[in-house]
Amino acid sequence: LSEMVVEGILTNIPLHRELMVDARFIEGGTNIHYLEHKLASKPDLPKETGIGAKSEVKVADLKADL
């Protein structure tokens, strides 16, 4: 995930990065409501970027040959 680069669109990569270092998640102390509670405890996060620090948002330039 640390090497993932997607240009042009917002992704949930920062959320996954946060989960990979979350002690409770790593220990397996989660249930189906874990993510809902985790997100609710961080109301200051921008909705479009999810959890995590600065998101590198990049996407490949795709061109269709018609």
C-alpha positions in Angstrom: 0.0 0.0 0.0 2.8 2.4 0.7 3.9 2.1 -3.0 0.4 2.4 -4.4 -0.1 5.5 -6.7 -3.4 6.3 -8.3 -3.9 9.6 -10.2 -7.0 11.5 -10.9 -9.5 9.9 -8.5 -9.9 9.8 -4.8 -9.3 6.4 -3.2 -9.7 4.7 0.2 -6.0 3.8 0.3 -5.4 6.0 3.3 -8.0 4.1 5.2 -6.3 0.8 4.4 -2.9 2.2 5.4 -4.5 3.3 8.8 -5.9 -0.2 9.3 -2.6 -1.9 8.7 -1.1 -0.1 11.7 -4.1 -0.1 14.0 -3.3 -2.3 17.0 -6.9 -3.5 17.6 -7.3 -4.4 13.9 -4.0 -6.3 13.9 -4.9 -8.2 17.1 -8.2 -9.3 15.5 -10.3 -7.5 18.2 -12.8 -6.3 15.6 -16.3 -7.1 14.4 -18.6 -6.0 11.6 -19.1 -2.6 13.4 -15.4 -1.8 13.9 -15.0 0.4 10.9 -18.2 2.3 11.5 -17.1 3.1 15.0 -13.5 4.0 13.9 -14.8 6.4 11.3 -17.3 8.0 13.7 -14.5 8.6 16.2 -12.7 10.8 13.7 -15.4 13.3 12.5 -12.8 15.9 11.4 -11.6 13.7 8.5 -12.6 14.7 5.0 -15.2 12.3 3.8 -13.6 12.0 0.3 -10.1 11.0 1.5 -11.0 8.7 4.4 -8.6 7.9 7.2 -4.9 8.7 7.0 -2.5 11.4 6.3 -2.1 13.2 2.9 -3.4 11.0 0.2 -1.5 10.5 -3.0 -4.2 10.5 -5.5 -3.1 9.7 -9.0 -4.5 7.8 -12.0 -3.0 6.4 -15.1 -3.7 8.4 -18.3 -5.8 6.1 -20.4 -6.6 6.8 -24.1 -9.0 4.7 -26.1 -8.1 4.1 -29.8 -11.4 4.3 -31.7 
